[in-house]
Amino acid sequence: MRYHPTMNGPEWCLDKQGAAVVFTVLDKDNVPQVAMTRLGAKGAEPAQILTSGAQRSFSPFGTLWAEDGSAWLAFAHGGRGYADYFVRLFDAARPARRIFAVLAAPTPKTYARTDTSIWLLGLGNDPQRRIVRRVDDGGVTGKKDHRYEPETSSGTGEIFVYYTVDKTEPGKPAIHGLRRCRTGVFASGATSK
């Protein structure tokens, strides 16, 4: 198995089965794919490649909630250039069960410091249970901001999205802030408090 250098290296994740590491590898056709290895009693277990296909999948990260039945992973998918991709989120035990957390911008150049928004998309097999929801503050306030780098994380029963927002003033360097937003997506049996 050949490893593939990406903007973020191997990342830890955690669930009821214990600790694991997710990372990017090259498949037999030199396409980047997401792989995972669990840490067993005798050390690292053989790596499993979780994605496949002609579109690249890379730079994964995972949830760190020890009560999850299995870790949820997010990774960059598709495209050819650095910022030419979208984000996929899936249950590591069932990769076909996906929820996408995405950045929306008026231009394909997502790093052009334009007004952007953060969305949660759940495109499952059941059309009655699909999710399309804007989760950043601008969806309520209408405020324009440069929002980017959305990442998902499991909280106690609810999935949250974290993202970066830049604050700029003329003649001063940008200040980078971190925002957390609720998604309204809960684990089975959990409710909002």
C-alpha positions in Angstrom: 0.0 0.0 0.0 1.4 3.4 -1.0 0.7 6.4 1.1 -0.3 9.7 -0.5 0.8 13.1 0.9 -2.1 15.5 1.5 -2.7 18.8 3.2 -3.6 17.0 6.5 -1.9 13.8 7.5 -3.2 10.8 9.4 -6.0 11.6 11.8 -7.2 9.9 14.9 -10.8 8.8 15.4 -12.6 7.0 18.2 -15.8 4.9 18.7 -17.0 2.0 20.8 -14.6 -0.3 19.0 -11.6 1.8 20.2 -9.1 4.0 18.5 -8.4 4.1 14.8 -6.3 6.2 12.3 -7.6 7.4 8.9 -5.3 8.4 6.1 -4.9 8.7 2.3 -3.4 6.0 0.1 -3.0 5.5 -3.6 -5.0 2.6 -5.2 -3.6 0.4 -8.1 -4.6 3.2 -10.6 -2.8 5.9 -8.6 -6.1 7.5 -7.4 -6.1 8.8 -3.8 -8.5 6.8 -1.6 -9.4 6.9 2.1 -8.1 4.1 4.3 -8.4 3.2 8.0 -6.6 1.0 10.5 -7.7 0.1 13.9 -5.4 -0.3 16.9 -5.9 -3.8 18.3 -4.3 -5.5 21.3 -1.3 -6.4 19.2 -0.9 -3.1 17.5 -2.2 -1.7 14.2 -4.5 -4.1 12.3 -4.3 -4.4 8.5 -5.5 -1.2 6.8 -8.9 -1.2 5.0 -9.5 1.0 1.9 -12.9 2.5 2.5 -13.4 4.4 -0.8 -13.0 3.4 -4.5 -13.6 4.8 -8.0 -12.0 7.2 -10.5 -12.7 10.3 -8.4 -10.0 11.1 -5.8 -10.9 10.8 -2.0 -8.4 12.3 0.4 -7.6 14.3 3.6 -9.9 12.4 5.9 -10.7 13.1 9.5 -13.0 11.3 12.0 -15.2 11.8 15.0 -13.9 11.2 18.5 -16.9 10.1 20.4 -16.4 6.8 22.3 -20.2 6.2 22.4 -20.6 6.1 18.6 -21.3 2.6 17.2 -18.7 3.4 14.6 -16.7 6.5 13.7 -18.1 9.0 11.2 -15.5 10.2 8.6 -15.4 13.2 6.4 -13.0 13.6 3.5 -12.4 15.7 0.4 -13.8 14.1 -2.8 -13.5 14.7 -6.5 -12.0 17.5 -8.6 -8.5 18.0 -9.9 -7.1 21.2 -8.3 -6.4 22.0 -4.6 -9.8 23.6 -3.9 -11.7 21.8 -6.6 -13.6 19.2 -4.5 -16.6 18.7 -2.2 -16.8 17.1 1.2 -18.3 13.7 1.9 -19.3 12.4 5.4 -20.1 8.8 6.1 -20.4 6.1 8.7 -17.1 4.1 8.6 -19.0 0.9 9.3 -21.5 1.6 6.4 -19.7 3.9 3.8 -22.9 4.0 1.7 -24.7 5.9 4.4 -23.5 9.5 3.7 -24.2 13.0 4.9 -22.3 15.9 3.0 -21.2 19.1 4.9 -20.3 21.6 2.2 -19.1 25.1 1.5 -21.2 27.1 -1.0 -19.6 30.1 -2.8 -20.7 32.3 -5.7 -17.4 31.3 -7.5 -15.5 28.0 -7.9 -12.5 29.9 -6.4 -13.5 29.1 -2.8 -10.4 30.9 -1.4 -11.2 34.2 -3.1 -12.5 35.7 0.2 -16.1 36.0 -1.1 -19.3 35.7 0.9 -19.8 31.9 1.5 -22.3 29.7 3.4 -22.1 26.3 5.1 -24.6 23.6 4.3 -25.4 20.1 5.6 -26.6 17.7 3.0 -27.9 14.2 3.7 -28.5 12.3 0.5 -29.6 8.9 1.6 -31.6 6.3 -0.1 -34.9 7.4 1.5 -36.2 10.6 -0.3 -38.4 11.4 2.7 -35.4 11.6 5.1 -33.0 13.7 3.0 -31.5 16.8 4.5 -30.6 20.1 2.9 -30.0 22.7 5.6 -27.9 25.8 5.8 -26.2 25.8 9.2 -24.1 29.0 9.4 -25.2 32.2 11.2 -25.8 34.0 7.9 -28.8 31.8 7.1 -30.6 33.6 10.0 -29.0 37.0 10.1 -28.3 37.5 6.3 -24.8 38.7 7.3 -22.1 38.2 4.6 -18.9 36.6 5.8 -16.0 34.6 4.4 -16.8 31.1 5.9 -14.7 28.1 5.0 -13.1 24.7 6.1 -16.4 23.1 7.4 -15.8 20.0 9.6 -18.3 17.8 11.3 -18.1 16.3 14.8 -20.3 14.1 16.9 -21.4 15.7 20.2 -23.3 13.9 22.9 -26.1 12.7 20.6 -26.0 15.5 18.0 -23.7 16.2 15.0 -22.1 19.7 15.0 -20.4 21.6 12.2 -17.3 23.7 13.0 -16.1 26.2 10.4 -13.6 29.1 10.1 -14.7 32.7 9.6 -12.4 35.6 8.7 -12.9 39.1 10.2 -11.2 41.9 8.2 -10.8 45.6 8.7 -9.1 47.9 6.2 -5.4 48.1 6.8 -5.3 45.3 9.4 -4.5 41.6 9.0 -7.4 39.2 9.0 -8.5 37.6 12.3 -9.5 33.9 12.0 -12.3 32.8 14.2 -13.9 29.4 14.9 -17.6 28.9 14.9 -19.7 25.9 16.0 -23.2 25.4 14.8 -25.9 22.9 15.6 -27.3 20.7 12.8 -30.5 19.3 14.3 -29.3 15.8 13.4 -29.4 13.6 16.4 -28.4 10.0 17.2 -31.2 7.6 17.6 -33.1 8.3 20.8 -31.3 11.6 21.5 -33.2 14.9 21.8 -32.3 18.6 21.8 -31.7 20.2 25.2 
